[in-house]
Each structure stands twice: as structure tokens, then as C-alpha cells.
Amino acid sequence: MLAQLLTGFFSGQTLIVAIGAQNTFVLRQGIRREHLLLIALICSLSDALLITLGVAGLGALIERTPALLEVARYSGAAFLLAYGTLAAKRVWLGQSLVVEGKSPVPRLTAIMTCLCLTYLNPHVYLDTVLLLGALANQHGDAGRWVFGAGAILSSFAWFFALSFGARHLSQLFRKPLAWRCLDGFIALIMWMQAISLVAG
């Protein structure tokens, strides 16, 4: 059981830790020190839900419904393209952020952005429902749930570490140039993922 739990944990790490749309948003909010607990919980609980669905066998059903994947693919690409363009606009206009939060992101905006980056991104379903679900189901009826629990623990560990650990970068991001570099990086990641969705 411990071996399956650890296998699930490290399998989750290899997929969840990769730099992507969701992680760059969590990093940005963490540096700003805004809605840390809320963002970490949304990401972790969303992963927990999707991993559970994958372990329960939803991945196999989705694979048999290609139209569903196509809708998710193009809507996700459109959202990532728009979000990346907003980040690029901040770079172009030279907008900077004050870490202490004179211009905080409203709670509802942060929630909706986080939900969109999670549920409109087909890569999330590929990683959690399909890949982790498939890996879990190699461990038999009982073992798959232990594997799934390990993957869920991995998600919680990562998002809470990223969200609350990013604050240690706040001194660096007092400089406007650092924010422009981060926003430029975010724009590139979003655009690259949007292109990969459409091209894939």
C-alpha cells in the first residue's frame, strides 16, 4: 500500500509540477500575496475531483467521445490566447504591480480566472483524468484508490508550496522590470499552450 501511495505521489509530481497556465497563475498570485489559501484550495480540490474521476474510469469514457475533447481543445486555446494577450499588454504598457497590494485582484476575478485556467485547459484532463487514471487502474481494484490518494496528496503539496512559497520572491518583484519579465514569460507560456492545443 505504501509503495502504491508513493508511486501515485511521484507520478502526480511529474505531471502537476510542469510549468503551465495554472502554475504560472498560482505563482503570480503567490508573489502578489493575494488569495493564497483560496487559490491553492481551488487548484488542489479540482485536481482531487479530476483524479478521482479518472481512477473511477471516466478517462476511458472521454476517450470514446472525441467531440467532447474537440470542444474543450478549442475553447481552452481561445481562453489561453486571450489570457496571454492580457499579460503581453501589461508588458507593453509597462504596468507594474505593488506587492503590498494597492491594486489587488478582486476575489471573484481570481476565483473565475483560476477556475477557467483549470477547467478550460484540456491538458488538465489529459494529466489527471486520462494519464493518472490510466496509471491508477494498473494497480487493481484496491490499489488504484491508494495510487489516486497519493496523486491527490501530491497536488495539495505542490499547490500549497507554490502558493505560499512564492511570497519569498516578493523582494525581487518590487522592481517593475521583474514583473514585466514574469508577465512576458506568462504570455509566452499561454500562447505556446494555445498553439499546442490547436496544432495537436
C-alpha positions as CSV (number, residue, x, y, z in Angstrom):
1,M,0.0,0.0,0.0
2,L,2.8,2.4,0.9
3,A,4.5,1.7,-2.4
4,Q,1.3,2.4,-4.4
5,L,0.8,5.7,-2.4
6,L,4.4,6.8,-3.1
7,T,4.0,5.8,-6.8
8,G,0.9,7.9,-7.0
9,F,2.5,10.8,-5.3
10,F,5.6,10.9,-7.5
11,S,3.5,10.2,-10.7
12,G,1.4,13.2,-9.7
13,Q,4.5,15.4,-9.2
14,T,5.9,14.6,-12.7
15,L,2.6,15.8,-14.3
16,I,1.5,18.6,-12.0
17,V,4.8,20.4,-11.4
18,A,5.3,21.1,-15.1
19,I,5.2,24.9,-15.9
20,G,1.8,25.6,-17.5
21,A,-1.1,28.1,-17.4
22,Q,-2.4,27.1,-14.0
23,N,1.0,27.1,-12.3
24,T,2.0,30.5,-13.7
25,F,-1.2,32.0,-12.4
26,V,-0.7,30.5,-8.9
27,L,2.9,31.8,-8.9
28,R,1.8,35.3,-9.9
29,Q,-0.9,35.4,-7.2
30,G,1.6,34.0,-4.6
31,I,4.1,36.7,-5.4
32,R,1.4,39.3,-5.0
33,R,0.3,37.6,-1.7
34,E,-3.3,37.6,-2.8
35,H,-5.9,34.9,-2.1
36,L,-3.2,32.4,-1.3
37,L,-5.3,29.8,0.6
38,L,-8.3,30.2,-1.8
39,I,-6.2,29.7,-5.0
40,A,-4.3,26.7,-3.5
41,L,-7.6,25.1,-2.4
42,I,-9.3,25.6,-5.8
43,C,-6.4,24.0,-7.7
44,S,-5.9,21.2,-5.2
45,L,-9.6,20.3,-4.8
46,S,-10.1,20.5,-8.6
47,D,-7.2,18.1,-9.1
48,A,-8.6,15.8,-6.4
49,L,-12.0,15.7,-8.2
50,L,-10.5,15.1,-11.6
51,I,-8.1,12.4,-10.3
52,T,-10.9,10.7,-8.5
53,L,-13.0,10.7,-11.8
54,G,-10.0,9.3,-13.6
55,V,-9.5,6.5,-11.1
56,A,-13.2,5.7,-11.3
57,G,-12.9,5.2,-15.0
58,L,-14.1,8.4,-16.6
59,G,-11.0,8.6,-18.7
60,A,-12.0,5.6,-20.8
61,L,-15.4,7.2,-21.4
62,I,-13.9,10.5,-22.5
63,E,-11.5,8.7,-24.9
64,R,-14.6,7.3,-26.6
65,T,-16.2,10.8,-27.0
66,P,-13.8,12.7,-29.3
67,A,-16.3,15.6,-29.9
68,L,-16.1,16.5,-26.2
69,L,-12.3,16.7,-26.5
70,E,-12.5,18.9,-29.6
71,V,-14.8,21.4,-27.8
72,A,-12.5,21.5,-24.8
73,R,-9.5,21.9,-27.0
74,Y,-10.7,25.0,-29.0
75,S,-12.4,26.7,-26.1
76,G,-9.3,26.2,-24.0
77,A,-7.0,27.5,-26.7
78,A,-9.1,30.7,-27.1
79,F,-9.0,31.3,-23.4
80,L,-5.3,30.8,-23.1
81,L,-4.7,33.1,-26.1
82,A,-6.8,35.8,-24.5
83,Y,-5.1,35.5,-21.1
84,G,-1.7,35.5,-22.7
85,T,-2.6,38.7,-24.6
86,L,-3.6,40.4,-21.4
87,A,-0.2,39.5,-19.9
88,A,1.6,40.8,-23.0
89,K,-0.4,44.1,-22.8
90,R,0.9,44.6,-19.3
91,V,4.5,44.1,-20.6
92,W,3.9,46.6,-23.5
93,L,2.3,49.3,-21.3
94,G,5.0,48.9,-18.7
95,Q,2.4,48.2,-16.0
96,S,3.8,47.1,-12.7
97,L,2.3,45.7,-9.5
98,V,2.8,46.7,-5.9
99,V,3.5,43.7,-3.8
100,E,1.7,45.2,-0.9
101,G,-1.4,45.2,-3.0
102,K,-2.5,48.7,-3.7
103,S,-4.3,47.3,-6.7
104,P,-5.4,43.8,-5.7
105,V,-7.1,41.4,-7.9
106,P,-10.7,41.1,-6.8
107,R,-11.5,37.8,-5.1
108,L,-14.2,36.9,-7.6
109,T,-11.9,37.7,-10.5
110,A,-9.2,35.5,-9.0
111,I,-11.7,32.7,-8.5
112,M,-13.1,32.8,-12.0
113,T,-9.6,33.1,-13.6
114,C,-8.4,30.1,-11.6
115,L,-11.4,28.0,-12.5
116,C,-11.1,28.9,-16.2
117,L,-7.4,28.1,-16.2
118,T,-8.2,24.7,-14.6
119,Y,-11.3,23.6,-16.4
120,L,-10.9,25.1,-19.8
121,N,-7.5,23.6,-20.3
122,P,-7.6,20.2,-21.9
123,H,-4.1,19.5,-20.6
124,V,-5.5,19.3,-17.1
125,Y,-7.9,16.5,-18.2
126,L,-5.1,14.7,-20.1
127,D,-2.9,14.8,-17.0
128,T,-5.4,14.0,-14.3
129,V,-8.3,12.1,-15.7
130,L,-6.6,10.2,-18.6
131,L,-3.0,9.7,-17.6
132,L,-3.2,9.4,-13.8
133,G,-6.5,7.5,-14.2
134,A,-4.8,5.0,-16.6
135,L,-1.8,4.6,-14.3
136,A,-4.0,4.1,-11.3
137,N,-6.0,1.4,-12.9
138,Q,-2.9,-0.7,-13.4
139,H,-2.9,-1.3,-9.6
140,G,-6.1,-3.3,-9.3
141,D,-9.4,-2.5,-7.6
142,A,-8.0,-1.6,-4.2
143,G,-4.6,-0.4,-5.2
144,R,-5.9,2.2,-7.7
145,W,-7.5,4.2,-5.0
146,V,-4.3,4.2,-2.9
147,F,-2.4,5.4,-6.0
148,G,-5.1,8.1,-6.6
149,A,-4.8,9.2,-2.9
150,G,-1.0,9.6,-3.4
151,A,-1.6,11.7,-6.6
152,I,-4.1,13.9,-4.7
153,L,-1.6,14.4,-1.8
154,S,1.0,15.4,-4.4
155,S,-1.4,18.0,-5.8
156,F,-2.1,19.5,-2.4
157,A,1.6,19.5,-1.5
158,W,2.6,21.3,-4.8
159,F,-0.1,24.0,-4.9
160,F,0.3,24.9,-1.3
161,A,4.1,25.0,-1.6
162,L,3.9,27.1,-4.8
163,S,1.2,29.5,-3.5
164,F,2.7,30.2,-0.1
165,G,6.4,29.8,-1.1
166,A,6.2,32.4,-3.9
167,R,6.0,35.2,-1.3
168,H,9.7,34.7,-0.7
169,L,10.2,36.2,-4.2
170,S,8.5,39.4,-3.2
171,Q,11.7,41.4,-2.7
172,L,12.8,40.6,-6.3
173,F,9.3,41.6,-7.7
174,R,9.4,45.0,-6.1
175,K,11.2,46.0,-9.3
176,P,8.9,46.8,-12.2
177,L,11.3,45.1,-14.7
178,A,10.9,41.8,-12.8
179,W,7.1,42.0,-13.2
180,R,7.5,42.7,-16.9
181,C,9.7,39.7,-17.3
182,L,7.2,37.5,-15.4
183,D,4.3,38.7,-17.5
184,G,6.3,38.2,-20.6
185,F,7.0,34.6,-19.5
186,I,3.3,34.1,-18.7
187,A,2.3,35.4,-22.1
188,L,4.7,33.1,-23.9
189,I,3.6,30.0,-21.9
190,M,-0.1,30.8,-22.5
191,W,0.4,31.3,-26.3
192,M,2.6,28.2,-26.6
193,Q,-0.1,26.1,-24.9
194,A,-2.8,27.6,-27.0
195,I,-0.8,26.8,-30.2
196,S,-0.1,23.3,-29.0
197,L,-3.8,22.7,-28.3
198,V,-4.8,23.8,-31.8
199,A,-1.9,22.1,-33.6
200,G,-2.3,18.9,-31.6
